[in-house]
Amino acid sequence: MPRPWPPTGAAASFGLVPHLRRPAMQTSPAPDIVETTLLPAVPPLLGRRTLAGSHWCLGALVTPLITGADTHGRFAVLDMSLRRGTEPPAHTHQREDETYFVLEGQLRFCLDEQVLVAGPGDTVHLPRGRRHCYQLETEYARVLLHLAPAGLEHCFQALAEPAAALIVPPRPLDPDVTKLLAVAARFGVTFD
């Protein structure tokens, strides 16, 4: 009688039953897989939303929870509290992918011609090299922003001032557009 495949049970799933071990897979390297075992291991990290590391950037409260310095440049995670009316115009990142985890509020993301509406519990991934923007559909939103690879967290910091409190700052009255464009260009971000 033929043996069932795939095997069931804990012993089979760990390959402990010789006659139920999975057959060897063909080994041909996939061209899009990056060998990450050569990178140094990242230790466990705990990021906290504190005033000490937070800054106000163009009408948003930005708190780096995990930075590229913590992850050998692999990724960064920012806690961002946003206010309607301070959203950036359409732009393109050349260096990093962005993934937004919506904690509070509702945002409308535009990626090329695609529209994605996201609320609490939703995740939106915006790949590098694609024109995108977002607009708040609520007065306030809070997101976790995952950047991969890291680096863009320094752009936010270069455009910011230390936060005086863990609140969304007032809208900037007269943002320095020349500085914004110059700093963004240094980090591979272009505006349309």
KEMIVEX-576949 format. One record per residue (C-alpha): residue in one letter; chain; residue number from 0; x, y, z. Coordinates in Angstrom, 3 decimals. Each point is the difference from the previous one (the first is absolute). Layout:
{res->A chain->A n->NUM c1->X c2->Y c3->Z}
...
END
This chain:
{res->M chain->A n->0 c1->0.000 c2->0.000 c3->0.000}
{res->P chain->A n->1 c1->1.481 c2->3.423 c3->-0.916}
{res->R chain->A n->2 c1->0.903 c2->2.354 c3->2.822}
{res->P chain->A n->3 c1->-1.976 c2->3.266 c3->0.171}
{res->W chain->A n->4 c1->1.758 c2->3.219 c3->-0.931}
{res->P chain->A n->5 c1->0.444 c2->2.392 c3->1.641}
{res->P chain->A n->6 c1->0.621 c2->-1.843 c3->3.272}
{res->T chain->A n->7 c1->-1.947 c2->1.014 c3->3.068}
{res->G chain->A n->8 c1->0.844 c2->0.183 c3->3.680}
{res->A chain->A n->9 c1->2.770 c2->1.719 c3->1.925}
{res->A chain->A n->10 c1->2.624 c2->-2.697 c3->-0.628}
{res->A chain->A n->11 c1->-0.540 c2->0.166 c3->-3.754}
{res->S chain->A n->12 c1->0.115 c2->3.800 c3->-0.086}
{res->F chain->A n->13 c1->3.435 c2->-0.057 c3->1.627}
{res->G chain->A n->14 c1->1.248 c2->-2.728 c3->-2.340}
{res->L chain->A n->15 c1->0.389 c2->-2.513 c3->2.839}
{res->V chain->A n->16 c1->-1.663 c2->-2.842 c3->-1.842}
{res->P chain->A n->17 c1->2.524 c2->-1.096 c3->-2.682}
{res->H chain->A n->18 c1->-2.499 c2->-1.416 c3->-2.468}
{res->L chain->A n->19 c1->-2.099 c2->3.204 c3->0.244}
{res->R chain->A n->20 c1->2.769 c2->2.534 c3->-0.586}
{res->R chain->A n->21 c1->-0.780 c2->2.436 c3->-2.760}
{res->P chain->A n->22 c1->1.758 c2->-0.720 c3->-3.278}
{res->A chain->A n->23 c1->3.060 c2->2.118 c3->-0.718}
{res->M chain->A n->24 c1->-0.854 c2->3.183 c3->-1.852}
{res->Q chain->A n->25 c1->1.802 c2->0.913 c3->-3.159}
{res->T chain->A n->26 c1->2.647 c2->2.591 c3->0.776}
{res->S chain->A n->27 c1->0.138 c2->2.735 c3->-2.564}
{res->P chain->A n->28 c1->0.704 c2->3.455 c3->1.387}
{res->A chain->A n->29 c1->-2.704 c2->2.563 c3->-0.638}
{res->P chain->A n->30 c1->1.464 c2->3.186 c3->-1.494}
{res->D chain->A n->31 c1->-2.060 c2->2.326 c3->2.219}
{res->I chain->A n->32 c1->1.003 c2->-1.523 c3->3.348}
{res->V chain->A n->33 c1->2.606 c2->1.970 c3->1.944}
{res->E chain->A n->34 c1->2.263 c2->-1.992 c3->2.289}
{res->T chain->A n->35 c1->-0.584 c2->1.623 c3->3.387}
{res->T chain->A n->36 c1->1.929 c2->-2.456 c3->2.130}
{res->L chain->A n->37 c1->3.160 c2->1.981 c3->-0.702}
{res->L chain->A n->38 c1->-1.418 c2->3.077 c3->1.723}
{res->P chain->A n->39 c1->0.594 c2->0.351 c3->3.730}
{res->A chain->A n->40 c1->-2.885 c2->-1.157 c3->2.166}
{res->V chain->A n->41 c1->-2.235 c2->2.684 c3->1.473}
{res->P chain->A n->42 c1->-0.486 c2->-0.418 c3->3.747}
{res->P chain->A n->43 c1->-3.489 c2->0.159 c3->1.499}
{res->L chain->A n->44 c1->-1.162 c2->3.618 c3->0.169}
{res->L chain->A n->45 c1->-2.588 c2->1.908 c3->1.999}
{res->G chain->A n->46 c1->-1.069 c2->3.362 c3->-1.404}
{res->R chain->A n->47 c1->-1.988 c2->2.401 c3->2.166}
{res->R chain->A n->48 c1->-1.895 c2->3.164 c3->-0.801}
{res->T chain->A n->49 c1->1.795 c2->2.563 c3->2.157}
{res->L chain->A n->50 c1->0.434 c2->3.755 c3->-0.160}
{res->A chain->A n->51 c1->3.801 c2->-0.295 c3->0.028}
{res->G chain->A n->52 c1->0.235 c2->-1.396 c3->-3.542}
{res->S chain->A n->53 c1->-3.077 c2->1.672 c3->-1.488}
{res->H chain->A n->54 c1->-0.098 c2->2.942 c3->-2.366}
{res->W chain->A n->55 c1->-2.502 c2->2.187 c3->-1.769}
{res->C chain->A n->56 c1->0.323 c2->-0.230 c3->-3.757}
{res->L chain->A n->57 c1->-2.195 c2->2.099 c3->-2.291}
{res->G chain->A n->58 c1->-3.095 c2->-0.358 c3->2.165}
{res->A chain->A n->59 c1->0.576 c2->-3.606 c3->1.123}
{res->L chain->A n->60 c1->1.292 c2->-1.514 c3->3.230}
{res->V chain->A n->61 c1->2.694 c2->-2.506 c3->-0.984}
{res->T chain->A n->62 c1->1.552 c2->-2.442 c3->2.474}
{res->P chain->A n->63 c1->2.665 c2->-2.401 c3->-1.256}
{res->L chain->A n->64 c1->-0.641 c2->-3.305 c3->1.772}
{res->I chain->A n->65 c1->2.697 c2->-2.011 c3->-1.806}
{res->T chain->A n->66 c1->2.614 c2->1.628 c3->-2.239}
{res->G chain->A n->67 c1->2.466 c2->-1.177 c3->-2.583}
{res->A chain->A n->68 c1->2.726 c2->0.295 c3->2.626}
{res->D chain->A n->69 c1->-1.857 c2->-2.715 c3->1.947}
{res->T chain->A n->70 c1->-0.499 c2->-2.318 c3->-3.003}
{res->H chain->A n->71 c1->3.246 c2->0.380 c3->-1.980}
{res->G chain->A n->72 c1->-1.954 c2->2.068 c3->-2.523}
{res->R chain->A n->73 c1->-2.542 c2->-2.710 c3->-0.814}
{res->F chain->A n->74 c1->-3.109 c2->1.862 c3->1.151}
{res->A chain->A n->75 c1->-1.401 c2->2.704 c3->2.263}
{res->V chain->A n->76 c1->-3.369 c2->0.401 c3->1.738}
{res->L chain->A n->77 c1->-1.501 c2->3.411 c3->0.741}
{res->D chain->A n->78 c1->-3.069 c2->0.846 c3->2.078}
{res->M chain->A n->79 c1->-1.716 c2->2.906 c3->-1.770}
{res->S chain->A n->80 c1->-2.933 c2->2.103 c3->1.165}
{res->L chain->A n->81 c1->-1.449 c2->1.937 c3->-2.935}
{res->R chain->A n->82 c1->-2.349 c2->2.954 c3->-0.430}
{res->R chain->A n->83 c1->-2.299 c2->0.577 c3->-2.972}
{res->G chain->A n->84 c1->1.277 c2->2.776 c3->-2.257}
{res->T chain->A n->85 c1->3.712 c2->-0.718 c3->0.492}
{res->E chain->A n->86 c1->0.314 c2->-2.975 c3->-2.365}
{res->P chain->A n->87 c1->2.920 c2->0.000 c3->-2.449}
{res->P chain->A n->88 c1->-0.721 c2->0.435 c3->-3.721}
{res->A chain->A n->89 c1->0.433 c2->-2.917 c3->-2.411}
{res->H chain->A n->90 c1->3.573 c2->-1.262 c3->0.053}
{res->T chain->A n->91 c1->2.234 c2->-2.950 c3->-0.864}
{res->H chain->A n->92 c1->2.581 c2->-1.784 c3->2.165}
{res->Q chain->A n->93 c1->2.976 c2->-1.412 c3->-1.878}
{res->R chain->A n->94 c1->1.617 c2->-1.811 c3->2.941}
{res->E chain->A n->95 c1->-2.559 c2->-1.491 c3->2.368}
{res->D chain->A n->96 c1->-3.342 c2->-1.747 c3->0.195}
{res->E chain->A n->97 c1->-2.527 c2->1.394 c3->2.460}
{res->T chain->A n->98 c1->-2.536 c2->-2.092 c3->1.894}
{res->Y chain->A n->99 c1->-2.650 c2->1.793 c3->2.040}
{res->F chain->A n->100 c1->-1.772 c2->-1.723 c3->2.906}
{res->V chain->A n->101 c1->-3.037 c2->2.144 c3->0.828}
{res->L chain->A n->102 c1->-0.659 c2->0.230 c3->3.744}
{res->E chain->A n->103 c1->-2.542 c2->2.846 c3->0.092}
{res->G chain->A n->104 c1->-1.931 c2->2.053 c3->-2.543}
{res->Q chain->A n->105 c1->-0.548 c2->-0.615 c3->-3.685}
{res->L chain->A n->106 c1->2.300 c2->0.747 c3->-2.937}
{res->R chain->A n->107 c1->-0.484 c2->-0.074 c3->-3.762}
{res->F chain->A n->108 c1->3.182 c2->-1.155 c3->-1.775}
{res->C chain->A n->109 c1->0.495 c2->0.633 c3->-3.719}
{res->L chain->A n->110 c1->2.588 c2->-2.183 c3->-1.733}
{res->D chain->A n->111 c1->0.268 c2->0.852 c3->-3.688}
{res->E chain->A n->112 c1->-3.693 c2->-0.292 c3->-0.973}
{res->Q chain->A n->113 c1->-0.958 c2->-2.374 c3->2.842}
{res->V chain->A n->114 c1->-1.906 c2->1.289 c3->3.063}
{res->L chain->A n->115 c1->0.186 c2->-1.854 c3->3.337}
{res->V chain->A n->116 c1->-2.055 c2->1.131 c3->3.006}
{res->A chain->A n->117 c1->1.435 c2->-1.261 c3->3.285}
{res->G chain->A n->118 c1->-1.252 c2->0.177 c3->3.568}
{res->P chain->A n->119 c1->1.013 c2->-1.456 c3->3.373}
{res->G chain->A n->120 c1->1.518 c2->-3.450 c3->-0.391}
{res->D chain->A n->121 c1->0.745 c2->0.431 c3->-3.717}
{res->T chain->A n->122 c1->3.447 c2->-0.191 c3->-1.600}
{res->V chain->A n->123 c1->1.022 c2->1.730 c3->-3.221}
{res->H chain->A n->124 c1->3.258 c2->-0.774 c3->-1.818}
{res->L chain->A n->125 c1->1.440 c2->2.632 c3->-2.363}
{res->P chain->A n->126 c1->2.936 c2->-1.330 c3->-2.047}
{res->R chain->A n->127 c1->2.928 c2->2.205 c3->-0.951}
{res->G chain->A n->128 c1->0.022 c2->1.562 c3->-3.427}
{res->R chain->A n->129 c1->-3.788 c2->0.513 c3->-0.044}
{res->R chain->A n->130 c1->-1.626 c2->3.435 c3->0.196}
{res->H chain->A n->131 c1->-2.289 c2->0.228 c3->3.022}
{res->C chain->A n->132 c1->-1.647 c2->2.274 c3->2.550}
{res->Y chain->A n->133 c1->-2.494 c2->-0.241 c3->2.821}
{res->Q chain->A n->134 c1->-2.773 c2->2.165 c3->1.395}
{res->L chain->A n->135 c1->-1.612 c2->-0.219 c3->3.412}
{res->E chain->A n->136 c1->-3.725 c2->-0.624 c3->-0.123}
{res->T chain->A n->137 c1->-0.218 c2->0.731 c3->3.729}
{res->E chain->A n->138 c1->1.384 c2->3.017 c3->1.846}
{res->Y chain->A n->139 c1->2.682 c2->-2.150 c3->1.645}
{res->A chain->A n->140 c1->1.735 c2->-3.285 c3->-0.750}
{res->R chain->A n->141 c1->2.745 c2->-2.019 c3->1.616}
{res->V chain->A n->142 c1->2.107 c2->-2.503 c3->-1.909}
{res->L chain->A n->143 c1->3.062 c2->-2.134 c3->0.386}
{res->L chain->A n->144 c1->2.215 c2->0.518 c3->-3.031}
{res->H chain->A n->145 c1->2.411 c2->-2.809 c3->-0.919}
{res->L chain->A n->146 c1->2.830 c2->1.091 c3->-2.317}
{res->A chain->A n->147 c1->2.143 c2->-2.571 c3->-1.803}
{res->P chain->A n->148 c1->2.843 c2->0.545 c3->-0.283}
{res->A chain->A n->149 c1->0.475 c2->2.589 c3->2.711}
{res->G chain->A n->150 c1->1.230 c2->3.531 c3->-0.617}
{res->L chain->A n->151 c1->-3.085 c2->2.124 c3->-0.618}
{res->E chain->A n->152 c1->-0.408 c2->0.498 c3->3.744}
{res->H chain->A n->153 c1->2.943 c2->2.419 c3->-0.306}
{res->C chain->A n->154 c1->-1.909 c2->2.009 c3->-2.605}
{res->F chain->A n->155 c1->-2.850 c2->0.576 c3->2.447}
{res->Q chain->A n->156 c1->2.514 c2->0.988 c3->2.674}
{res->A chain->A n->157 c1->1.776 c2->2.462 c3->-2.318}
{res->L chain->A n->158 c1->-3.313 c2->1.771 c3->-0.633}
{res->A chain->A n->159 c1->-1.121 c2->0.004 c3->3.635}
{res->E chain->A n->160 c1->0.389 c2->1.635 c3->3.359}
{res->P chain->A n->161 c1->-0.007 c2->-1.803 c3->3.354}
{res->A chain->A n->162 c1->-3.558 c2->-0.627 c3->1.187}
{res->A chain->A n->163 c1->-1.089 c2->2.053 c3->3.001}
{res->A chain->A n->164 c1->-2.677 c2->-2.578 c3->0.886}
{res->L chain->A n->165 c1->-1.382 c2->-3.295 c3->-1.300}
{res->I chain->A n->166 c1->-2.753 c2->1.790 c3->-1.912}
{res->V chain->A n->167 c1->-0.543 c2->0.838 c3->-3.641}
{res->P chain->A n->168 c1->1.586 c2->3.424 c3->-0.515}
{res->P chain->A n->169 c1->-1.769 c2->3.022 c3->-1.440}
{res->R chain->A n->170 c1->-0.069 c2->0.258 c3->-3.767}
{res->P chain->A n->171 c1->3.165 c2->1.641 c3->-1.315}
{res->L chain->A n->172 c1->-0.882 c2->3.521 c3->-1.124}
{res->D chain->A n->173 c1->2.651 c2->0.416 c3->-2.656}
{res->P chain->A n->174 c1->2.001 c2->-3.188 c3->-0.672}
{res->D chain->A n->175 c1->3.359 c2->0.474 c3->-1.721}
{res->V chain->A n->176 c1->-0.738 c2->-1.680 c3->-3.341}
{res->T chain->A n->177 c1->3.546 c2->0.515 c3->-1.302}
{res->K chain->A n->178 c1->1.434 c2->-1.811 c3->3.031}
{res->L chain->A n->179 c1->-2.614 c2->-2.746 c3->-0.286}
{res->L chain->A n->180 c1->0.851 c2->-0.684 c3->-3.660}
{res->A chain->A n->181 c1->3.769 c2->0.058 c3->0.650}
{res->V chain->A n->182 c1->-0.170 c2->-2.351 c3->3.000}
{res->A chain->A n->183 c1->-2.433 c2->-2.357 c3->-1.757}
{res->A chain->A n->184 c1->2.286 c2->-0.184 c3->-3.053}
{res->R chain->A n->185 c1->2.927 c2->-0.999 c3->2.237}
{res->F chain->A n->186 c1->-2.084 c2->-3.006 c3->1.099}
{res->G chain->A n->187 c1->-1.175 c2->-0.983 c3->-3.499}
{res->V chain->A n->188 c1->-3.505 c2->1.443 c3->0.285}
{res->T chain->A n->189 c1->-1.390 c2->2.015 c3->-2.916}
{res->F chain->A n->190 c1->-3.241 c2->1.989 c3->-0.159}
{res->D chain->A n->191 c1->-2.184 c2->0.365 c3->-3.087}
END
